[in-house]
Structures are given as C-alpha cells and as structure tokens.
C-alpha cells in the first residue's frame, strides 16, 4: 500500500504548486519511502493537496474511501495566500502544513500514529532542507 501525492491548483499557481509538491516528496525520500509504506489495509493512500484562491476554495479537508480503485483519499487545502507569496519560506510552509494536515486526518486503522509521526518528521526535515538550499527551489 504505497502513498501517492496529487496536487490541485488554479491556472495561476497549479504548476508551481505541483513542482513544489514533487520537490518535497523527493526531499522527503531520504527519511520516508512513499513506495514502501505498508500499514495493513490494501488501499493506496492518496494525499490530495489543494491550493485554490479563497473565492474558489470550498473543497474542504476530509477523507474518503474509493472502494472501486482501492484508494483511501485524504484531501487537505493548502494556504493559498502563503503559497502565492514571493517568499520561498512561505511556499515551503504552505506545502509542509498541507502535507502534515493530510496525514494527520487519516484514521489510525489506516495509518498508525508512529507512521504519522515519521511522516511528519520527514516533512519537517524536508522543509528545513529546502529552506537551507535555495538552489533546489522549483522555478
């Protein structure tokens, strides 16, 4: 049961949000293996991170089971205002907060507390690494 990441954004920031999400996953790879995460249930965990302007937002945070495709989705809205900032630290914080929020709302029967803590720690380490290495920031 791997963990997958999907990012959704508007026409203005969607591609940039996807690039930052991908860089986070890559950076987290040293401390958390998305492909080998296995917690028991057969479903793939899908982290659906959404970054939409406040006037378009409304998807809301939550979880759902897609039985037909054997996926358990955790959807979480990122802070659009923070992500649209020109400051990389704000972008990093918005993505990190959304990742952690999406993981924390997954029920323990699908992901144990220890795994959530490992993911949260890997997210914090990735955020610190990205802040310290501006040459790794997506363009």
N, C-alpha and C positions, 0 to 999 in steps of 0.2 A: 504494500500500500504506500506508494510514493506521495509526496506533496507536490502539487503544481501551483504555479502562480499565474494569474491572469490580471492584467491591469486594464482599466477602462477610464477614458478621459474625453474631454471635448476636443474639437478641432484645433484649438489653440495650444493646449498642453498635453494632449493624449500621447503623442510620440515621445516627447520628453519624459513624461511620467513612465512610460514603458521602458525607456532606456535606463532611467534611474532604478526602476524595479529590477531589471536584469542585472545591473551592476551590483545591487545589493545582494542578490542571490549568488552571484559569482564570488563576491567578497565574503559572504557567509560560508561558502563552501569549505573553507579551512576549518570551521568549527561545527558545521551542521550539514549532513548529507541528505538533501531533499529526495534523492532517488532511492535511498535505502531505509527511509523512515518506515517502520513497521510496528504498528501498535495493536494488531489483532483483527479489527474489522476489515473486511475485504475491500472496502471502498477507498478510492483515491481521495485525499483531502485536497480540495481546490481553494486556494486563497484568492478571492476576488476582491482586489483593491480598486476602489472607485475614487476618481478625483474629478469632480464636476463643479462648476460655479454654483454658489449658493442658490441662485434663482432656478437652476436646473436640477439641483440635488433633490433628494427625496427617496432614493433607493432604500436608504436606511441600513443599519447594521443588523445582521442576523445570520442564522444558519438554516440550511435545508438539505435534505437527502434527496438525491436524484437516483431513485432505485434503478431505472432503466439503464443508466450508464454507469452504475456503481460508483457514484461520486458523492462526497459529502462536502457541500459548499459552505464557506464562511466568508460572508461579504462584509466589508468594512469601508467606510468613507474616510478618505484622507482629507486633511485640512487644505482646501483649495487655495485659500489666501496665503498660507505659509508656503505652499509649493510654488505658487506663481511669483513669489518674491525673487529678486535677483540675487539674493544671498544664498550660496550653496548650503550653508549650515541650516537654513530654514527648510530647504528642499529635503535634505537628509533627515531632519527631524520629522517632517511630514510623512515621509515614506516609512521610517522606522516605527513611528507611532501607529500607523495603519497596520503594518505587519504584526506588531505585538497585539494590537486590538483584535485583529482577525484570529490570531492563535488563541488568545485568552478566552474568547467566547465559544470555543469548541468544547463540547461536553467531555468530561473525564473518561467516559466509557469509549470515546473515540481517540482520545489522546491523553495519556496520563500526565499528572501535574509535573513530574520530573522532566518529561519530554517538552512540555510547555516552557519550563524554566530553562532548559538547554537552548531552545529556540530563541527565547527572549535574550539570553546571554549572548548568543551568536549574533543577534540583531544589534545589540549594544556595541559589541566588538567591531562589527562591520561599520556601524555609524562612526565610531571613533577613528577607524582606519580611513574611511572616506574623507572625514574632516581633515585628517593629517596628510592626505595625499591628493591635493587638488588636481594633479595631472591625471588622475583616474576619473574625474568628473565627466559625465556624458556631456556632449556639446549640444 
